[in-house]
Structures are given as C-alpha cells and as structure tokens.
Amino acid sequence: MTQGAGQGPEVRAATLRDFRVPAYVHETGPYAHNAAPTGQHTGVATGTAEPEGYTPTQRDLPVINQGDTLQVPLAPEQAADPSTPEGLGPLYVVGDVHGYLDQLVAALQDKGLIDAEGNWSAGNTRLWFLGDFTDRGPDGVGVIDLVMRLSAEAAAAGGYCKALMGNHELLLLGAKRFGDTPVNSGAGTATFQAAWLLNGGQKTDMERLQDHHLQWMARLDAMEEADGHLLVHSDTTAYLEYGDSIEAVNDTVRETLTRNDADECWDLFRKFTKRFAFRDDETGAGAVRELLGTYGGTRIVHGHSPIPYLLGEVGSEDGETGTGPLVEGPHVYAGGLAIAMDGGVTMAGKLLVCQLPLDE
C-alpha cells in the first residue's frame, strides 16, 4: 500500500465538561470488557454508572485553543538501524493528529523527517501514521493533504510514508456518504452526521473534502506489521472479527466500504471505536497476545485512546495551571506488549512522533 502524510506550541489547560452521551456512541459488545475503573472521571455526569467499554467522545475530550506554531530546529537525520530490512531506513510512527496541522509539522521537523519548507528530508526512512487525521482540530483536510504529498516524496527518496484507517476516517466517510440516513445502531436511531458532529466534526473539513481525499481514506489499510511491531489504530480485539490474517482484515474492511451499505459501515465504525482492551492488569496482556498470535509481531502499537485516559489522568475541570496531563512520550503497558501513541493533542497533551523500537 502506498499512501500520500515535536514539539508543538505551548498549550493551555482545558476544562473538562460533563455531558450525558447518547447511547448509540457508547461501546458495547464482547470486546468492550475493559471499562474505565470505578471512580475515574470519564465525562459522564456524577452519579451515573459508566456503560461497559465506555468511549470518551468530543463532549468530554476538551479541545485546546489553537496557538502560534513554534519554529523547531531540525534534528540531524538518524542512521538506519542495522536490524532493519536491507535498503530500508529507520521506522517512525505518528499518533493521532486530529486536525492539528501546525503541531504535526513541528513534530516532523523536530525529528528531521521534513525540512523547514515542509518537504520530505528523511531519505529511506519509513513513516507510519496510525490514523485519525481529522475532527476536533482546525485543519483535518490540510493534514490529509500533507500525508498524501509526503507519501509521494518519501517514495521518490527510497523510503515510504503510509497510513492506517482510524475510526474518524470511517466516521467522516460515513457522514459524507450517508449524512442523516438512519442506521441500525443497536441502541436506538443514529446517523453518521449526528455522530460526526458529536465527535468533533469540523464543517470546514467537510466543505473542503474532494473525491481524491475520499478515495484515499477508503483505501487505507486497517493494520500492518513492521519490524515485529503490529500497527493498528484502535486498542481493541475487534479486528479479530474481520479476518485471521492482516491481508484478510484489510480486504474485509475495504470490501465493506466498497459495498456502501450504511448499516455495515456503521457497524465497522462502531467496532473501530472500541478501546481499553489492553488496559486491564489481568486481561490486557492476554488480549494483546491473542492479536499477536493471530497476526504476527512481538508488540502492538496503537493510537485511539489518549494516554491520559489510559493512565487515569484527565486534567483539571477548572483548568488550573499545572494540573493537566503530562505526556512526554509513548506509554508502554500490558506487560510491555503494548505501546500507546495518542498523546492527547486535543486535551493539552502532545502529538507524538517516535522511532521504533523504543529505547527503554
């Protein structure tokens, strides 16, 4: 598959707001067993029991104010690890971007992957984006344009820049294709349009979407393996429902989108929104091993669930300085088998770009 994709600005603490979320955006099902711990703030109104496998949505993932982009000095290009396949350079992964184009550019520059003009400068380096390019932030289409352009530039330089399908790509595709068409959510009436808006959909992104953006998103793979790392977007075992190999899962996802059936696409989106399957101390490592045993690899690398949520740290509701989540890098957990890459850029966290394997 060939696709076309630090230090960000200082962020201010954001205020969490509690809202009840419609039932159709909550997670259910056999793999939603890792609900938030009792007493952890998840954005549900006080005194309300958390649904099993609850997923925070736009209502309780606060968005930081957009600031000026910092100009970050370029880091020297890193040499290829001798353990990497012949002819290929070092491997990097990028967590959820969610429309924060300025922060993405700064983070890529900080790692020496692009130059001061935003062009690929990393030779045969391999770069994987883990999905969720749009929604919540100000310029999701700009992020997609950058990823697509860097894909061509990296390929010309002997490397590659590729991307995975995130649940927000599925959500945006659904909102564009099906709009307010009712879907069978299993928990009452739902529409892609309503879910997209609830989860931070930006009208400016919808207005700027073109056919080539939609075609690019619809062709994204759901998972891939690189240097022993199983790369996925969501921290869920729901991938197992779509095939017993990486190729089978990717084919099934693409075929589902090709059929253009609103209910099928909604079911796919819903399963990609599941999270926290690896977080539980007792069952998390087992869930990771099940995925690795089926699809290969020795570690799983994912985005989707913000690290502050995995750590039970969601910042202060009153926005006091110094009380927000502090994310400096990836979160390694599940007995060392899982690496979380969503630094929580939408909630005063950090947009993560990291080289694999991690230095630990």
TAKAVEN-V390962 format. One record per backbone hydrogen bond with DSSP energy under -0.5 kcal/mol. CO is the residue of the C=O (numbers start at 1). NH is the residue of the N-H. Records with the same first field share a line. If there is no record, write none. Layout:
# TAKAVEN-V390962
CO: NH, NH
This chain:
# TAKAVEN-V390962
1: 3
4: 150, 151
5: 147
6: 8
14: 16
17: 19
22: 25
23: 26
29: 32
33: 35
37: 40
43: 19
45: 48
51: 54
54: 56
57: 60, 61
60: 62
70: 72
81: 84
85: 88
90: 126
91: 356
92: 128
93: 354
94: 130
97: 100
98: 137
99: 101, 139
100: 104
101: 105
102: 106
103: 107
104: 108
105: 109
106: 110
107: 111
108: 113, 114
109: 75, 112
113: 121, 122
115: 118
119: 115
122: 125
124: 89
125: 160
126: 92
127: 162
128: 94
129: 164
132: 97, 98
133: 99
135: 137
139: 143
140: 144
141: 145
142: 146
143: 147
144: 148
145: 149
146: 150
147: 151
148: 152
149: 153
150: 154
151: 155
152: 156
153: 157
154: 159
155: 158
160: 127
161: 3
162: 129
163: 221
166: 169, 170
167: 171
168: 172
169: 173
170: 174
171: 175
172: 176
173: 177
174: 178, 179
175: 179
178: 181
179: 193
183: 185, 190
188: 185, 187
190: 183
191: 195
192: 196
193: 197
194: 198
195: 199
196: 201
197: 200
200: 136
201: 203
202: 205, 206
203: 207
204: 208
205: 209
210: 213, 214
211: 215
212: 216
213: 217
214: 218
215: 219
216: 219
217: 220
221: 165
222: 233
224: 231
226: 229
228: 230, 298, 299
229: 226, 231
230: 232, 301
231: 224
233: 303
234: 236
235: 277
237: 240
238: 241
239: 242
240: 243
245: 249
246: 250
247: 251
248: 252
249: 253
250: 254
251: 255
252: 256
253: 257
254: 258
255: 259
256: 260, 261
257: 260
260: 262
261: 265
262: 266
263: 267
264: 268
265: 269
266: 270
267: 271
268: 272
269: 273
270: 273
271: 274
276: 279, 280
280: 284
283: 287
284: 288
285: 289
286: 290
287: 291
288: 292
289: 293
290: 294
291: 295
292: 296
299: 230
300: 339
301: 232
302: 341
303: 305
304: 306
306: 309, 310
307: 311
308: 313
309: 312
312: 314
316: 319
320: 323
325: 327
326: 328
330: 332
331: 333, 340
333: 337, 338
334: 337
337: 300
338: 333
339: 302
340: 331
341: 343
342: 307
343: 350
344: 347, 349
345: 348
350: 352
352: 95
354: 93
356: 91
358: 360
